[in-house]
Amino acid sequence: MKYTVGIAMTPLHELTALAQTAEECGFTSIALPDSLFYMQTQSADYPYTPDGSRMWNEETPWVDPLIAAAAMGAVTTRIEFYTQVLKLGSRNPVLLARQVGSVAALTGNRFGFGVGIGWAPEEFEWCGVPYAKRGKRVDEMIEVIKSILGGGMVEHHGEFYDFDKLQMSPAPTKPVPFYVGGHTDVALRRAARVGDGWTSAMIKFDDLVSVIARLKELRAEYGKADEPYEIQTVCIDRFGKDGYAELEEAGVTDIITVPWIFDGIGFDGPLEAKKDSMRKFAEIYIH
């Protein structure tokens, strides 16, 4: 089992120190969240809370996850990083390919690209991208980014993006893994079809078991049943040794955790207390 530290809503000045401690403790990865901005009034429900409200406010700290990966990668040597998840729909795939390739190079291939569509119409419209046809656009974005990261001269002529031959150098020296988020059936189809893994938002165990079963069906349908596949999860009702054993038995490969939350330390709690929580977690579950 892999264990990943989630750093959502953490003060930015703590990130490099937390990355170093996570590496020392033996965590496999750090999960990097994404939020572009806080709109005063939301026009759509946040899909991962019962009442559709957001779990953060206008003062909650966020950092661009690709910049965070580069900064934390510079002070570590082994631990990996992945976005969990970057909202593709409001961004440009050619620019993203440049950024992802740069992070892969600067971290020595210690970067995985977790992607989703994005839930808020404002993030699309205020960044100059229509909310309509977002799913089809993201499918094409993934195709564009993978093509460019593959190296060499590439061109693309699609429904949403069109460019003649171009090359970005250096290309990653090994493929950047793509982890696809989303809990709907169309998202699971995307994850099975183009992803190297699926990554969850907050989810209950019974729902997670159903998702994993569906992913197995879909991967078989796409002829990918025998390929390696990651299941990264934030399961909200299975904890401790018995709970983590249940998750592993269900097919989870990577548990995303925030150790200091178990110790009653808030997101803005003392840095040293967070580091101690990671050490305690690692002693119990990793070592």
BABABA-569973 format. One record per residue: z, y, x of N, C-alpha, C in turn. Coordinates in steps of 0.2 Angstrom, whole numbers, padded with zeros to 4 digits, always signed. Layout:
! BABABA-569973
ZYXZYXZYX ...
This chain:
! BABABA-569973
+0000-0006+0004+0000+0000+0000+0000+0006+0004 -0004+0011+0002-0004+0018+0006+0001+0022+0002 +0004+0027+0005+0008+0032+0002+0005+0039+0004 +0004+0043-0001+0001+0050+0001+0006+0055-0002 +0007+0060+0002+0011+0066+0000+0007+0071-0004 +0009+0073-0010+0006+0078-0014+0010+0085-0012 +0006+0090-0011+0008+0096-0009+0007+0102-0014 +0005+0100-0020+0004+0105-0025+0009+0110-0026 +0008+0116-0027+0013+0122-0028+0018+0123-0023 +0016+0121-0017+0021+0122-0011+0019+0128-0007 +0024+0132-0005+0023+0138-0002+0019+0137+0004 +0014+0141+0005+0009+0140+0010+0011+0140+0018 +0017+0143+0019+0019+0144+0026+0022+0137+0028 +0024+0132+0023+0027+0126+0024+0022+0120+0026 +0015+0122+0024+0011+0116+0024+0010+0113+0031 +0009+0116+0036+0008+0113+0043+0014+0109+0045 +0020+0112+0044+0026+0108+0046+0027+0102+0041 +0025+0102+0035+0025+0096+0031+0020+0091+0033 +0014+0093+0035+0009+0088+0037+0012+0085+0044 +0015+0088+0048+0017+0085+0054+0023+0080+0053 +0027+0082+0048+0033+0077+0047+0030+0071+0043 +0025+0072+0038+0022+0067+0035+0019+0062+0040 +0016+0064+0045+0012+0060+0050+0018+0056+0054 +0023+0060+0056+0028+0056+0059+0032+0051+0055 +0032+0052+0049+0035+0047+0044+0031+0041+0043 +0024+0041+0044+0020+0036+0043+0016+0036+0036 +0016+0042+0033+0012+0043+0027+0005+0042+0029 +0001+0040+0024-0006+0039+0026-0010+0045+0025 -0009+0049+0020-0013+0055+0018-0009+0060+0015 -0012+0066+0015-0009+0072+0011-0014+0073+0005 -0012+0074-0001-0017+0076-0006-0017+0083-0008 -0022+0086-0008-0023+0093-0008-0026+0095-0015 -0022+0100-0018-0024+0102-0025-0029+0107-0025 -0031+0109-0031-0036+0115-0031-0035+0119-0037 -0034+0125-0037-0034+0130-0042-0037+0136-0040 -0042+0139-0043-0045+0145-0041-0041+0151-0043 -0039+0152-0049-0035+0158-0051-0031+0156-0057 -0026+0160-0059-0023+0160-0065-0025+0165-0070 -0028+0163-0075-0031+0167-0081-0025+0169-0085 -0024+0175-0087-0019+0177-0092-0019+0173-0098 -0025+0172-0101-0025+0168-0107-0030+0163-0106 -0028+0157-0108-0033+0151-0107-0036+0149-0113 -0043+0148-0113-0047+0147-0119-0047+0139-0121 -0045+0135-0116-0045+0128-0117-0038+0125-0115 -0036+0119-0118-0030+0116-0116-0031+0113-0110 -0025+0113-0106-0025+0109-0100-0024+0102-0102 -0029+0097-0099-0029+0091-0102-0023+0086-0100 -0019+0088-0096-0014+0083-0093-0007+0084-0095 -0006+0089-0100+0001+0090-0102+0001+0089-0110 +0006+0086-0113+0006+0085-0120+0004+0091-0125 +0006+0097-0123+0005+0103-0127-0001+0107-0124 -0004+0105-0119-0010+0108-0116-0008+0114-0112 -0002+0115-0111+0000+0121-0107+0000+0119-0099 -0001+0125-0095-0001+0124-0088+0006+0123-0085 +0007+0119-0080+0013+0118-0077+0015+0123-0071 +0011+0128-0071+0012+0133-0066+0011+0140-0069 +0013+0146-0066+0012+0152-0068+0008+0157-0063 +0007+0163-0065+0003+0167-0061+0006+0168-0054 +0012+0167-0052+0015+0168-0046+0015+0161-0042 +0013+0156-0045+0013+0149-0041+0008+0149-0035 +0010+0147-0029+0006+0148-0023+0001+0142-0023 -0006+0144-0022-0011+0139-0021-0015+0141-0015 -0018+0136-0011-0023+0138-0006-0029+0134-0007 -0034+0137-0004-0041+0133-0004-0040+0126-0001 -0041+0121-0004-0039+0114-0001-0043+0113+0006 -0049+0115+0006-0053+0114+0012-0050+0118+0018 -0048+0124+0017-0045+0128+0022-0038+0124+0024 -0034+0122+0019-0028+0119+0021-0029+0113+0025 -0034+0109+0023-0036+0103+0027-0037+0104+0034 -0041+0110+0036-0043+0112+0042-0036+0114+0046 -0032+0118+0043-0026+0120+0046-0021+0114+0048 -0020+0110+0043-0015+0104+0044-0018+0099+0049 -0025+0099+0049-0028+0094+0054-0028+0096+0061 -0027+0103+0062-0026+0106+0068-0020+0104+0072 -0015+0103+0068-0008+0102+0070-0006+0094+0070 -0011+0090+0068-0009+0083+0067-0015+0079+0071 -0014+0072+0072-0019+0068+0075-0021+0062+0071 -0017+0060+0066-0018+0053+0063-0019+0054+0055 -0014+0058+0052-0014+0058+0045-0021+0061+0042 -0022+0058+0036-0029+0060+0033-0027+0065+0027 -0032+0068+0025-0032+0073+0020-0037+0071+0014 -0036+0072+0008-0041+0072+0003-0039+0077-0003 -0045+0080-0005-0044+0084-0011-0042+0080-0017 -0038+0083-0021-0035+0079-0027-0034+0083-0033 -0039+0086-0036-0046+0085-0034-0049+0092-0034 -0054+0093-0030-0058+0099-0030-0063+0100-0036 -0062+0106-0039-0066+0107-0046-0073+0109-0044 -0078+0104-0044-0085+0105-0042-0088+0110-0046 -0087+0110-0053-0092+0113-0058-0093+0121-0057 -0088+0124-0054-0088+0131-0053-0091+0133-0046 -0093+0129-0042-0095+0130-0035-0102+0129-0034 -0104+0130-0028-0111+0129-0026-0111+0123-0021 -0116+0118-0022-0115+0112-0018-0118+0113-0011 -0123+0117-0010-0125+0118-0003-0119+0122+0001 -0116+0127-0001-0110+0129+0002-0105+0124+0003 -0104+0120-0002-0098+0115-0001-0100+0110+0004 -0106+0108+0004-0108+0103+0010-0107+0106+0017 -0108+0113+0018-0106+0116+0024-0099+0115+0025 -0095+0117+0020-0088+0117+0021-0085+0110+0022 -0087+0105+0018-0085+0098+0019-0087+0095+0026 -0093+0097+0028-0095+0094+0034-0091+0097+0040 -0089+0104+0039-0085+0107+0044-0078+0104+0045 -0075+0103+0039-0068+0100+0039-0068+0093+0042 -0074+0089+0040-0074+0082+0043-0075+0082+0050 -0078+0087+0053-0079+0088+0060-0073+0090+0064 -0070+0095+0061-0064+0098+0064-0058+0093+0064 -0057+0089+0059-0052+0084+0058-0053+0077+0061 -0059+0076+0064-0061+0070+0067-0062+0064+0061 -0065+0066+0056-0067+0062+0050-0060+0059+0047 -0055+0064+0046-0049+0062+0043-0049+0066+0036 -0055+0066+0033-0055+0070+0027-0059+0066+0021 -0056+0065+0015-0059+0062+0010-0060+0068+0004 -0066+0067+0001-0068+0072-0004-0066+0070-0011 -0061+0072-0014-0059+0070-0021-0062+0076-0025 -0066+0074-0031-0069+0079-0034-0068+0077-0042 -0069+0083-0046-0069+0083-0053-0073+0088-0055 -0073+0089-0062-0078+0094-0065-0074+0101-0065 -0068+0101-0068-0064+0107-0069-0064+0107-0077 -0058+0110-0079-0056+0110-0086-0057+0117-0090 -0057+0122-0086-0056+0129-0089-0063+0132-0089 -0065+0134-0095-0071+0138-0095-0072+0144-0091 -0066+0148-0090-0065+0154-0086-0067+0153-0079 -0065+0147-0076-0067+0146-0069-0074+0145-0068 -0078+0143-0073-0085+0142-0073-0088+0149-0074 -0087+0152-0079-0090+0158-0081-0089+0164-0077 -0083+0165-0074-0081+0170-0070-0083+0169-0063 -0085+0163-0061-0088+0162-0055-0096+0162-0055 -0099+0163-0061-0106+0164-0062-0109+0158-0063 -0106+0153-0066-0109+0146-0068-0108+0145-0075 -0113+0143-0079-0112+0141-0086-0107+0135-0087 -0103+0135-0092-0099+0129-0094-0103+0124-0097 -0108+0125-0100-0113+0120-0103-0116+0116-0098 -0117+0110-0100-0120+0105-0096-0116+0104-0089 -0110+0105-0089-0106+0104-0083-0106+0097-0080 -0106+0092-0084-0106+0085-0082-0112+0083-0078 -0118+0085-0081-0124+0084-0078-0125+0088-0072 -0122+0094-0072-0123+0098-0066-0119+0095-0060 -0113+0093-0062-0109+0090-0056-0112+0083-0054 -0115+0079-0058-0118+0073-0055-0123+0075-0050 -0127+0080-0052-0132+0083-0047-0129+0086-0041 -0124+0089-0041-0120+0092-0036-0118+0087-0031 -0115+0081-0033-0113+0076-0029-0119+0073-0025 -0125+0072-0029-0131+0070-0025-0133+0074-0020 -0133+0081-0021-0134+0086-0016-0130+0086-0010 -0123+0086-0011-0119+0086-0006-0119+0079-0001 -0120+0074-0005-0120+0068-0001-0127+0068+0003 -0132+0070+0001-0138+0070+0004-0138+0075+0010 -0135+0080+0010-0134+0085+0015-0130+0082+0021 -0124+0079+0019-0119+0077+0023-0122+0071+0027 -0127+0067+0024-0130+0062+0027-0134+0063+0034 -0135+0070+0035-0138+0072+0041-0146+0072+0041 -0149+0075+0045-0156+0076+0046-0159+0081+0041 -0165+0082+0041-0169+0086+0036-0169+0083+0029 -0167+0087+0024-0166+0085+0017-0169+0090+0013 -0172+0088+0007-0174+0093+0002-0172+0090-0005 -0171+0095-0010-0169+0092-0016-0173+0097-0022 -0175+0093-0027-0179+0097-0032-0176+0094-0039 -0171+0097-0041-0168+0094-0047-0168+0099-0053 -0164+0097-0058-0164+0101-0064-0160+0107-0063 -0155+0107-0059-0150+0113-0058-0151+0116-0051 -0153+0112-0046-0153+0114-0039-0160+0113-0036 -0163+0117-0032-0169+0116-0029-0170+0120-0022 -0171+0116-0017-0172+0118-0011-0177+0114-0007 -0180+0117-0002-0185+0114+0003-0181+0111+0009 -0184+0108+0013-0181+0105+0019-0176+0109+0023 -0170+0107+0024-0165+0110+0027-0160+0105+0031 -0157+0107+0036-0152+0103+0040-0146+0106+0041 -0140+0103+0041-0134+0106+0043-0131+0102+0048 -0130+0105+0054-0127+0101+0060-0120+0104+0062 -0116+0100+0064-0116+0093+0065-0115+0089+0058 -0119+0084+0057-0117+0080+0051-0111+0076+0053 -0107+0074+0048-0101+0069+0049-0103+0063+0053 -0099+0061+0058-0101+0055+0062-0100+0048+0058 -0097+0049+0052-0096+0043+0048-0096+0046+0041 -0098+0042+0036-0098+0045+0029-0091+0048+0026 -0092+0053+0023-0086+0056+0020-0085+0052+0013 -0079+0049+0012-0078+0046+0006-0077+0051+0000 -0080+0049-0005-0080+0053-0012-0075+0049-0017 -0070+0053-0019-0065+0050-0024-0066+0054-0030 -0067+0051-0036-0069+0054-0042-0063+0054-0047 -0062+0060-0049-0056+0060-0054-0059+0061-0061 -0054+0061-0066-0055+0061-0073-0053+0054-0077 -0051+0055-0083-0049+0050-0087-0053+0048-0093 -0058+0052-0094-0063+0050-0100-0068+0044-0097 -0071+0041-0102-0075+0036-0100-0081+0038-0096 -0084+0044-0098-0089+0047-0094-0087+0048-0087 -0081+0050-0086-0078+0052-0079-0077+0045-0075 -0075+0040-0079-0074+0033-0076-0081+0030-0074 -0086+0031-0078-0093+0029-0076-0095+0033-0070 -0094+0039-0069-0096+0043-0063-0092+0040-0057 -0086+0039-0058-0082+0036-0052-0084+0029-0050 -0086+0025-0055-0088+0018-0053-0095+0019-0050 -0099+0023-0052-0106+0024-0050-0107+0027-0043 -0104+0032-0042-0105+0036-0036-0099+0037-0031 -0093+0034-0034-0087+0035-0030-0085+0030-0025 -0081+0031-0020-0078+0026-0016-0071+0025-0018 -0069+0028-0024-0063+0027-0027-0062+0031-0033 -0057+0030-0036-0055+0034-0042-0048+0037-0041 -0047+0043-0043-0040+0047-0042-0038+0050-0048 -0032+0048-0050-0029+0050-0056-0025+0057-0056 -0025+0060-0062-0020+0065-0063-0014+0061-0065 -0009+0065-0068-0003+0061-0070-0004+0056-0076 -0002+0050-0075-0004+0045-0080+0002+0040-0081 +0003+0037-0087+0008+0032-0088+0005+0025-0086 +0009+0020-0084+0007+0014-0082+0002+0010-0086 +0004+0010-0093+0000+0006-0097-0007+0009-0097 -0008+0015-0097-0014+0019-0097-0018+0017-0091 -0014+0017-0085-0017+0016-0079-0020+0009-0079 -0016+0004-0081-0019-0003-0081-0026-0003-0085 -0026+0000-0091-0032+0000-0095-0038+0004-0091 -0036+0009-0087-0042+0012-0083-0044+0008-0078 -0040+0004-0074-0042+0000-0069-0046-0006-0071 -0044-0008-0077-0048-0014-0080-0055-0011-0082 -0056-0005-0084-0062-0002-0086-0066-0001-0080 -0063+0002-0075-0067+0003-0068-0070-0004-0066 -0066-0009-0066-0068-0015-0064-0075-0017-0068 -0074-0016-0074-0080-0018-0078-0086-0014-0076 -0085-0007-0075-0091-0003-0074-0093-0004-0067 -0089-0006-0062-0092-0007-0055-0096-0013-0055 -0094-0018-0059-0098-0024-0060-0105-0023-0063 -0104-0018-0068-0111-0016-0071-0115-0013-0066 -0113-0009-0062-0117-0005-0057-0118-0009-0051 -0116-0016-0050-0117-0020-0045-0113-0018-0039 -0107-0016-0040-0103-0013-0034-0096-0017-0034 -0095-0022-0038-0089-0026-0038-0086-0028-0032 -0090-0030-0027-0088-0032-0021-0087-0027-0015 -0088-0021-0017-0087-0015-0012-0080-0013-0012 -0077-0011-0006-0071-0008-0006-0070-0002-0010 -0064-0001-0013-0063+0004-0018-0056+0006-0019 -0055+0013-0018-0048+0015-0018-0046+0017-0026 -0039+0015-0027-0036+0018-0033-0030+0022-0031 -0031+0029-0032-0026+0033-0030-0023+0036-0037 -0016+0036-0037-0013+0037-0043-0006+0041-0043 -0005+0045-0048+0001+0049-0049+0004+0046-0055 +0007+0040-0055+0010+0037-0061+0017+0039-0062 +0018+0041-0068+0024+0045-0070+0030+0041-0073 +0029+0034-0073+0034+0030-0076+0035+0024-0072 +0033+0023-0066+0035+0018-0062+0037+0020-0055 +0043+0019-0053+0046+0022-0047+0050+0016-0043 +0052+0017-0037+0056+0013-0034+0052+0007-0031 +0056+0002-0028+0052-0004-0025+0049-0008-0031 +0053-0009-0036+0050-0013-0041+0044-0010-0045 +0045-0003-0046+0039+0000-0049+0033+0001-0044 +0034+0002-0038+0028+0002-0034+0025-0005-0033 +0029-0010-0033+0026-0017-0033+0022-0018-0039 +0024-0016-0045+0020-0016-0051+0013-0013-0050 +0014-0007-0047+0007-0003-0046+0003-0007-0042 +0005-0010-0036+0001-0013-0032-0002-0019-0035 +0002-0023-0039+0000-0029-0043-0006-0027-0048 -0005-0021-0050-0010-0018-0055-0017-0016-0052 -0017-0016-0045-0023-0014-0042-0023-0007-0038 -0017-0004-0039-0017+0003-0035-0017+0002-0028 -0020+0006-0024-0020+0006-0017-0017+0011-0013 -0015+0017-0017-0013+0023-0014-0008+0026-0019 -0002+0027-0018+0003+0030-0022+0004+0037-0020 +0002+0042-0024+0003+0049-0023+0010+0051-0025 +0014+0054-0020+0021+0055-0022+0023+0062-0019 +0028+0065-0022+0032+0071-0019+0039+0069-0018 +0041+0067-0012+0047+0064-0011+0053+0068-0013 +0052+0075-0011+0058+0079-0013+0060+0080-0020 +0055+0079-0024+0056+0080-0031+0061+0075-0034 +0061+0068-0031+0066+0063-0032+0073+0065-0030 +0073+0070-0025+0080+0072-0023+0082+0078-0026 +0079+0080-0032+0081+0086-0035+0079+0093-0032 +0074+0093-0027+0073+0099-0023+0066+0101-0026 +0066+0108-0028+0061+0111-0032+0055+0112-0027 +0049+0114-0029+0044+0116-0025+0045+0122-0020 +0050+0126-0022+0051+0132-0018+0058+0130-0014 +0060+0124-0014+0066+0122-0010+0066+0123-0003 +0071+0122+0001+0071+0123+0008+0067+0118+0012 +0063+0120+0016+0058+0116+0020+0062+0110+0023 +0068+0111+0027+0071+0106+0030+0073+0100+0025 +0075+0102+0019+0077+0097+0014+0071+0093+0012 +0065+0096+0011+0059+0093+0010+0057+0088+0015 +0058+0090+0021+0057+0085+0027+0061+0079+0027 +0068+0081+0026+0073+0075+0025+0071+0070+0020 +0069+0073+0014+0067+0069+0009+0061+0064+0011 +0056+0067+0014+0051+0062+0017+0053+0057+0021 +0058+0059+0026+0060+0054+0030+0064+0048+0027 +0068+0050+0022+0072+0045+0018+0067+0041+0014 +0062+0044+0011+0057+0040+0007+0053+0035+0012 +0051+0037+0017+0048+0033+0022+0052+0027+0024 +0059+0028+0025+0063+0023+0028+0064+0018+0023 +0064+0020+0016+0064+0015+0011+0058+0011+0009 +0052+0015+0009+0046+0012+0006+0041+0010+0011 +0041+0014+0017+0035+0013+0022+0037+0009+0028 +0043+0010+0030+0045+0006+0037+0047-0001+0035 
